[in-house]
Amino acid sequence: MTEREFYISVIPELAELIVLLKDVAPEEKEEIKQETLNNCKDRPQVLKIMEKCWMVIDTQLQEMHAN
């Protein structure tokens, strides 16, 4: 599976996570984000993918709160 195929396959899960996180306090969201990234730190390829996923999540949450 290519990286692109992986991202396409996780879109539903990312969308669900974004919806769940929209009502979470910013501090709690940041804690979840840091835990997720810390759990991947020993696997550089996974960490890179998770960082990209969190860029999407953060951007979407910012847009949701701006509207």
FENLIN-V419807 format. One record per residue. N is the residue number from 1. RES is the residue in one letter. SS is DSSP state (@ for helix, = for strand, . for the rest). PSI is psi as a letter, one per 30 degrees, with the letter a starting at -180 (none if undefined). BURIAL is b if it has 24 or more other C-alpha atoms within 12 Angstrom, else e. Layout:
BEGIN
N_RES_SS_PSI_BURIAL / N_RES_SS_PSI_BURIAL
END
This chain:
BEGIN
1_M_._k_e / 2_T_._l_e / 3_E_@_e_e / 4_R_@_e_e / 5_E_@_e_e / 6_F_@_e_e / 7_Y_@_e_e / 8_I_@_e_e / 9_S_@_f_e / 10_V_@_g_e / 11_I_@_e_e / 12_P_@_e_e / 13_E_@_e_e / 14_L_@_e_b / 15_A_@_e_e / 16_E_@_e_e / 17_L_@_e_b / 18_I_@_e_b / 19_V_@_e_e / 20_L_@_e_e / 21_L_@_f_b / 22_K_._f_e / 23_D_._g_e / 24_V_._k_e / 25_A_._k_e / 26_P_@_e_e / 27_E_@_e_e / 28_E_@_e_e / 29_K_@_e_e / 30_E_@_e_e / 31_E_@_e_e / 32_I_@_e_e / 33_K_@_e_b / 34_Q_@_e_e / 35_E_@_e_e / 36_T_@_e_e / 37_L_@_e_b / 38_N_@_e_e / 39_N_@_f_e / 40_C_@_f_e / 41_K_._f_e / 42_D_._f_e / 43_R_._j_e / 44_P_@_e_e / 45_Q_@_e_e / 46_V_@_e_e / 47_L_@_e_e / 48_K_@_e_e / 49_I_@_e_e / 50_M_@_e_b / 51_E_@_e_e / 52_K_@_e_e / 53_C_@_e_b / 54_W_@_f_b / 55_M_@_e_e / 56_V_@_e_e / 57_I_@_e_b / 58_D_@_e_b / 59_T_@_e_e / 60_Q_@_e_e / 61_L_@_e_b / 62_Q_@_e_e / 63_E_@_e_e / 64_M_@_e_e / 65_H_@_f_e / 66_A_@_f_e / 67_N_._none_e
END
